[in-house]
């Protein structure tokens, strides 16, 4: 962070906090193909605090919410009792850091997925952690429309399953690259429709890697840029999809613990019969996102090794989809 930008940020933060703020150390945190997260050590009226400044990378996905919208979600989640970093300030003025940003309090723990999965595997699964995940998800889903503070999310879908299929088909058509396995998966979802459920706030990326963990407990649910109104089982299915188990296929809840413990933590509103649909939907959605990430790299819009490598997981996801479709068809026979 150059001195001119540091000075401008000090001034803005001081005005927002209503107290003198001075930035000390600032370092870019790992992860984040779409957003940047900066750890900043500050003094506020001489008292040391640890914050995180979240802003955009050079290129973002069209389906990603803005930082001001993500901040509003964080505020709503914090008020609903979800374990999230305390939201502090939000700035829409791109001239301060080069893009809009928000600041939240830094929390302890690790979100590194492969480390969490490795530890869970060594312990034979962490049922306490995934129960906690279920409770956090239920708190998120307690936020329901209409909400004036979340009006940017638009109207909730009449049928989240149908809306998902239409959205994925539209993105595949727009990309213009033939993806027959993904189309086959979408056709399977059409063959096995679910009865619509009232919409709730879905995190839409609730998975290992977006959960800060310490001592077998979640210290923060991170990365809200894909949140939307939808079927609550979409979040449950996303966490349980094979692609988010990080090699621990037997630990069905995010590679961390048993699915039953997740559902126990979530509570009686969970309907296991809806999960095969949404787990297949998760594999399709992640494959579509991976293709979009690869396209960003190939187009030259944003060159990056992480973007390029993400596209290489599509064949593995297609294998998952084939197996999931066969299981879905067999389960309804």
N, C-alpha and C positions, 0 to 999 in steps of 0.2 A: 504494500500500500504506500503510494508516494505521499510526500508531505502535504501537497496541495489537497489531495483527496482526504487525507487524515484530518487536516484542519477543517475542511468543510463538514466532514462527518462529526467531528467533535462539536462544532457549532450547532449542527442540527440536533444531535442527541441531547445537548445541554438544553436547548429550547423545548424539546419534547418531554424531557424529564423534569423540567422546572428546577434544575440544579446543575452545577458545573460537572460535566463529564469529560474525562480525559482517557483516551485510548492508550493502552500500553502495548503489550504483545498482541499480534494478530497473525493467525495462521489458517491456511486453507485446509479444511478437514477432508478426509478421503471419502470417495463415493460421490454419487450425484452426477449422472450423465446429463441431466436436464437443468438442475439448479446447482448453485455453489453455496456452501455453508462455511462461514468464516468464524472460527473461535476468536473472540476478542476479550482480552482482560482489560477491565476499565476500573477507574475510580469515580465514584459518584459522591460529591461532597467529601472527598478524601477517603471514602470507604470502598474497599476492593470488592468487585463483583465479577462473575464470569458469565458472559453472554454469548449468543450465537447470532450472527447476522446472515440471513438467508436471502439470496438474490438469484437472478437468472444467469445461466450460461449464455454464450453468444447466440445459440439457436435453441428453440424450445419446440415441443410437440404441440400441434394445434389443439389436441384434446386436453392439454394441461391448463389448469386454472392459473390466473395471474397471482402474483405475490400478495396483492391487496385482498383478493378473494380467499386465498389460502389463510391469510391472517384472520379474516372474519370467521372462517371455519374453526381455527384454533381457539379463538375467543369463545365461540359457541360450545366447543367441546370442553374447554376448561370449565365453563359455567355449569356444564352437565355432569361434572365429576369425572370425566375421562382423564386418565393419567397422561397428560401432555405437558411439554415445557410451558411455563407461564409466559403468555404473550405480553410483550412490553410496549413496543412502539411500531408504527407502520409508516413508511414514507413512499408516496406516489411520485415524488420528484426525481426523475431519472438523472438529473444533473449532479446529484450528490455523489453517487457511486458509479454512474453509467447505466443504471437500471433501477426500477422500483425495488424496495427491499422491506423486510421487517426484522425486528429484533426480538428474541425470546431468551429466557433464562437458560443457561446451560445445565444439563443434568448429568449425573454420573451413570456409568455403565458402558456396555459394549453393544453395538448393533451389528458387528461383523458376522455375517450369516454362517460362513464355514466354521468359525470358531464355536459359535453357539451349537451348531449341528454336531460338531466333533465332540463337544462336551456332553451333549445329550446322548449320543451314541455310546460313549464310554460309560454312562450311568444307566444304560438300558431304557432311556426315556425320562423326561422330566414332567410328570403328570401335574405337579403343582404349578409349573410355569404355564402349561397350556390351559389349565383351569383358569388361571389369572387372565390369560388371553381371551378366553370365553367371556369372562366378566367384563373386560374392557370393551369387547365388541358389543355386548348387550347395552352398555352405557351409551355407546355411539348410536345404536339403533333406537335409543329412547328419544332421540331428536327427530321429530316428524314434521312434515309440512302441514299447513303453510307457515313460513317463517320470513318475516319482512327483512330480517338481517341477512338472510341467505337467498334473497330473491334472485340473485345472479345464477342460481342453479336451475332456474326455470320451473316449468310445471312438472310435477312428477308423472312418470309414464303410467298409462292405464294398464299396461301389461309389460312388466319389465323384461320378461323372456322374449316376447315378440320384438320389443324395442332393441334389445341386444342383437338379435339376429339381423335386423334391418341395418343397424349401425355397422356391424362387422362386414356385411355384404357391401355397403356403401364404401367402406374404406378399402376393401379388396378391389372393387371396381375402379376406384380412383387411382390406386397404385398401378393397375394395368398389368401386373405380373400374374400369370396363371398359378393358382394355388389349389389344385384339385382336392387335396386331402382336407384342407380347411373348409372348402365348399361342401365336401362330403360330411364333415362334422356338423356344419350348420344345418344341413338337410336332416341329420339325425336329431338335432334339437327340435326341428319342426315336426318330426314324426312322434316326438315324445313331449308334447307341450305340458306346461304346468298351469294349474289354475292360478290366476293372478292373486297377488297378496297386496295389502296396503303398503305403500312406499314408506321407507324410512331413510335416514341419512346413511349411506354406505361409504366407508372409507375408500374402498375400491383398490387399495394396494396394501391391505393388512396382511403382512407376511414376515417371515424371518428375514432380517435385513432392514426392516422398517420398524423394528421393536427394539428399544434400548432396554437392556437386561442387566440386572445386578443381583447376585445372591438368590437366584431362582425366582425372581420377581421382575415384572415390567416396570421400568422407571419412566418410560415415555413411549407413546405411540407417535411415530414421526411421519413426515411426508404425506401431506393431505392434498396434493395438487390434482388428484384424479377423483376426488369425492363427488358424489352425485346422489340424487334420490333413486331408490331402487329396492329390489327384493333383498331382505337381510341375508338370505341364504347365499347371495352372490359373494358376500364377504367370507362366509364360512367355507364355501366351495373354493374360493381363491386360496385361502390358507391351506386347505387340504389337497389341492391339486398336486399331482406327482412332480411337476416342475419346480415347486417351492419346498421340496423335502431335502434338497441338497445332498442327495445320495442315500439318505436314511429312509428308504422306501417303506419300511415297516412302521416307521413313526409317522403316521398319516397326517398329524396336525403340524405342518410346517417343518417336518424333520426333527421336531422337538419332543413330541410325546404322542400318546394315543388319542385317536379321534373321540373316543367315549369321554375322556377327561375334558376335552374342549367343549363338547355338548353339555356335559354336566355343569361346567362353569357358566355356560351361556344361559342355561335354564330351560324351563318347559316349553318356551316358544320355539325352540329348535325342532325342525321336522327332518329327520335323517333321510326320508324318502325323496326330498328335494335336492339333496346334495349331488347325486350322479349327474343331473342336468347341469348344475352350476360348476361342478368340477371340470366337466367337458368344456363348458363355456370358458372357464379360466384358461385351459390349455390353448384354445383357439385365440382368445384375446391376447395372451402373451406372445403367441406366434405372430399375430398381426402387428403388435408393438415392435417385436424384434425385426420384422421386415421393414417397418417404418424407420427404425434406428439405422439399419443397414443402408436404407435409401438416403438418409441424411449424409452419411459418409460418402457414398458413391456419387451423389450429386455435387459434392464439393461444398455444400452449404456449411457443413461443419465436419472437418476431417478429425477422426479420433479412433484410436485403437479399440477402445471399449465399444464404440458404436459398431465398428466393423466386426468385432468378435461376437457381438450380440446376435448378429444375423446368422452366424454359423450354428446357433442352437436350433434353428427351425427344423431340420430333419429329425432331431431327437423329439421335439414337440410333436411332429407329425406321427412318429411311432406311438407316442402316448395317446394321441387322438384316435388312432386306429384301434388300439386296445380299449379305450374308453367307449368308443362307439359300439364295439362288439359286446362289451359288458352291458351297455345301456339297452341294446336290442335283446340280449339274452334275458335281462331282468324283466322285460315286459312280455316275454314269450309265454 
